[in-house]
């Protein structure tokens, strides 16, 4: 009977509306997402071959699904609003209190606040939209993906500012929402994030996966896509969600601040007694704990454990002997000593605290060491790459640049350019008596090349001189062994002595051969000519500089002859172009430390290259800039100075994109993996603070009875988590730096044959190191928010009753 | 007569045992004048402690109104309620509920610290107060090292450090032997007489109740005069 009444009552309809509404809201975006993904997948499998053509039908299907989902979503809101709006009917018997006003605190309990939902929802939605708009505005219109234009900030700074401002927006939304309801309003926050926060990133992600959508929306948003692909390492969708996660975090922080500020009626940021209480609760800053954790971080777990076991065993032995002697004199004094011993025993929370400090410390230490080593590798690699290669190149869309001298002057006049040199680059084969190898040949201007690359310095590590390229007559010809069975053997021995000679200097006992115009030497067949030539005075040949590895492969030393063979550029033979060959004399051997360069690059004089490859002028200009991190914009200025087309510019980042992006990705992944340690440590902190809260329930109740507001309790427990985080962070920092300095000073040997570096490189980057500590402390702070809020929810009466 | 010092009207409060509602206070109304020393007696489970918790804002009743010096207390926000507990109310419970990590002196000073008064001055005042309750020599001991009677005297000193308007004592001698309990009672009467602090003492002890000028009894969820 009662059931029938209840069924007929209007409350049931409202209840149904509420449930239906929430289901529909949830299903709306789900339908949108699933149908969109389905269309994408179907599209791919059906017409995979035509994947970049856009059939109108698939776009149509998507829009139908999206519309349906959106309508369902809106209908859900309507149903929810209807269900929440209506009155509740009570069928229960009436109590004495009918007609009396409910206590204000109870009256506010678990009410649904539309205003709060609106504040949260619009906060996150506007923050996302605002981020896009602000970024586009800040980076300036017409930016060509990456290069800053006049009036616009560089992409990095635009991102930082836009992100900062939109985080402030999300935070403000959270603050206002929580201030409106005077509590955390978790249901409102969840709805806001799911139903208002996800549409924009979902849309952007779909846009990326869905070519039709990309064509529709992507053009005005290409800067955002570019930015996101930078954030997510060429996976824009990762970037979108990273930004969304950041904004959600800001919303969350805003909600917490809003709650703490308004539930108490005012925002009180002072922390006098809170800190006093917190530091007594956790007592992290005890020298025993700190030294113990530090030793564990430095030496690992086992040695300090053994030391501790020895010390405590000795201590216990001494103490027991003392108690026994005391017992012989006064049994009661002995009983007191035994009690003291018991009291001194550690509580479980003290143990947990040490573990949590150690966990954070290990995380921070590992982050600092690994990131520093990776930075060391990166810096080393960068140094080597930028030593051999330039910071940027200026090229033309045509193969030659006959007017390179004018261009050189123009390039040199751009601010930020500190060196420029012309070059000709080609691929050739290099052959010696003993061997043959492919190589990149570069025609350089020996006078100016030093202003751009470190080639001269690398030659000092090897042999020979760059000047000999200009004046090949100075190269001391080495008498070649006659071809034959003993040739290789003798060459090996000869190589050693001759290298030593070459290091001694340019002029030796043998008089320099009489200069001859090298024209006469052109196009000789080395196999036929050489034995007879070698017996006489060596002809003067143009100089060539080769890398150490290539020299080893070709079995040549300074003064030896090499033949450079180009498949192109020769005369036309009966079967097409004939390969062209020309002898050179090794003028120097360089050592850069990069296997790839030492085994691949050879250098000749620019003039020789011009005639050999039939190039007018140069094929491009290499430049050096004063600030390598700003190379992109300096080169853009060069581009503007040269009036753009037909010139084009490339900076070192673009030229070595694969290598550096692989390195950055590796660093990012390592950072993420190591951050897991910090997250585990944060879990430890959550557990520790929750244990503290459970252990201190009674104290929390007493403190509340003494007049501590909820915000004060939150602050106390936040500070407890923060103390653990700061102690762990500082210990990790000190231990990490100690390890880095150890690695740097003492060194960890690497096999130079494999790594090309004799010892593990370390580079402590202050910003990155500080970031590791700050992030760890921030994570621990965030981790303690939840237990701190739980602590503030302890009702004084419950805490006082529990005993 | 004007507005009373403390006026409670129509307070309803229930608690729950396994989803079963037990109505403890069913429309309690009472007025207390400034400077009164009131005892509250009643059977076990009659809601004496609940009443005291409601007055001390430790517990939230379902309905009701409470005015203190003419101000409605239940309408205050969290900070206002906390300030009310801090400045206007002093609690003494059956257990001492001292904070174990702090010395007796620091425990006594805690309400002043919560009010953000200067730490040194607060500690000096706490020591003076401890001397007045006869515990000057135990000021630097932690609660674990104090006896039951000593702890309760420290708790009383803590309740008094900010000179509250109203002292709420919930069976302060319930855990003590009669002799020690009598000492606490003596202190309570002194506090009421010398400092002029209004006090409400919940007790089981009929003899103690008889020694108080005004006696109230809680019966069937209502407060009546003990003589009735």
HADDOCK unambig.tbl for C-alpha pairs under 7 A between the chains (distance, minus, plus):
assign (segid A and resid 96 and name CA) (segid B and resid 26 and name CA) 6.90 0.50 0.50
assign (segid A and resid 97 and name CA) (segid B and resid 12 and name CA) 6.66 0.50 0.50
assign (segid A and resid 100 and name CA) (segid B and resid 63 and name CA) 6.24 0.50 0.50
assign (segid A and resid 101 and name CA) (segid B and resid 63 and name CA) 5.76 0.50 0.50
assign (segid A and resid 102 and name CA) (segid B and resid 62 and name CA) 5.74 0.50 0.50
assign (segid A and resid 102 and name CA) (segid B and resid 63 and name CA) 4.71 0.50 0.50
assign (segid A and resid 103 and name CA) (segid B and resid 61 and name CA) 6.62 0.50 0.50
assign (segid A and resid 103 and name CA) (segid B and resid 62 and name CA) 5.49 0.50 0.50
assign (segid A and resid 103 and name CA) (segid B and resid 63 and name CA) 4.88 0.50 0.50
assign (segid A and resid 103 and name CA) (segid B and resid 64 and name CA) 6.70 0.50 0.50
assign (segid A and resid 104 and name CA) (segid B and resid 74 and name CA) 6.99 0.50 0.50
assign (segid A and resid 104 and name CA) (segid B and resid 75 and name CA) 6.41 0.50 0.50
assign (segid A and resid 263 and name CA) (segid B and resid 78 and name CA) 5.90 0.50 0.50
assign (segid A and resid 264 and name CA) (segid B and resid 77 and name CA) 6.22 0.50 0.50
assign (segid A and resid 264 and name CA) (segid B and resid 78 and name CA) 4.36 0.50 0.50
assign (segid A and resid 264 and name CA) (segid B and resid 79 and name CA) 4.14 0.50 0.50
assign (segid A and resid 265 and name CA) (segid B and resid 77 and name CA) 6.07 0.50 0.50
assign (segid A and resid 265 and name CA) (segid B and resid 78 and name CA) 6.50 0.50 0.50
assign (segid A and resid 265 and name CA) (segid B and resid 79 and name CA) 5.52 0.50 0.50
assign (segid A and resid 272 and name CA) (segid B and resid 116 and name CA) 7.00 0.50 0.50
assign (segid A and resid 273 and name CA) (segid B and resid 113 and name CA) 5.87 0.50 0.50
assign (segid A and resid 273 and name CA) (segid B and resid 114 and name CA) 6.05 0.50 0.50
assign (segid A and resid 280 and name CA) (segid B and resid 101 and name CA) 6.22 0.50 0.50
assign (segid A and resid 699 and name CA) (segid B and resid 99 and name CA) 6.20 0.50 0.50
assign (segid A and resid 702 and name CA) (segid B and resid 97 and name CA) 6.66 0.50 0.50
assign (segid A and resid 705 and name CA) (segid B and resid 58 and name CA) 6.63 0.50 0.50
assign (segid A and resid 705 and name CA) (segid B and resid 85 and name CA) 6.39 0.50 0.50
assign (segid A and resid 706 and name CA) (segid B and resid 85 and name CA) 6.22 0.50 0.50
assign (segid A and resid 706 and name CA) (segid B and resid 86 and name CA) 5.32 0.50 0.50
assign (segid A and resid 706 and name CA) (segid B and resid 111 and name CA) 5.79 0.50 0.50
assign (segid A and resid 707 and name CA) (segid B and resid 82 and name CA) 4.41 0.50 0.50
assign (segid A and resid 707 and name CA) (segid B and resid 83 and name CA) 5.80 0.50 0.50
assign (segid A and resid 707 and name CA) (segid B and resid 85 and name CA) 4.90 0.50 0.50
assign (segid A and resid 707 and name CA) (segid B and resid 86 and name CA) 4.00 0.50 0.50
assign (segid A and resid 707 and name CA) (segid B and resid 114 and name CA) 7.00 0.50 0.50
assign (segid A and resid 708 and name CA) (segid B and resid 82 and name CA) 5.81 0.50 0.50
assign (segid A and resid 708 and name CA) (segid B and resid 114 and name CA) 6.46 0.50 0.50
assign (segid A and resid 709 and name CA) (segid B and resid 78 and name CA) 6.38 0.50 0.50
assign (segid A and resid 709 and name CA) (segid B and resid 79 and name CA) 5.70 0.50 0.50
assign (segid A and resid 709 and name CA) (segid B and resid 82 and name CA) 5.08 0.50 0.50
assign (segid A and resid 796 and name CA) (segid B and resid 58 and name CA) 5.68 0.50 0.50
assign (segid A and resid 797 and name CA) (segid B and resid 58 and name CA) 6.01 0.50 0.50
assign (segid A and resid 797 and name CA) (segid B and resid 59 and name CA) 6.17 0.50 0.50
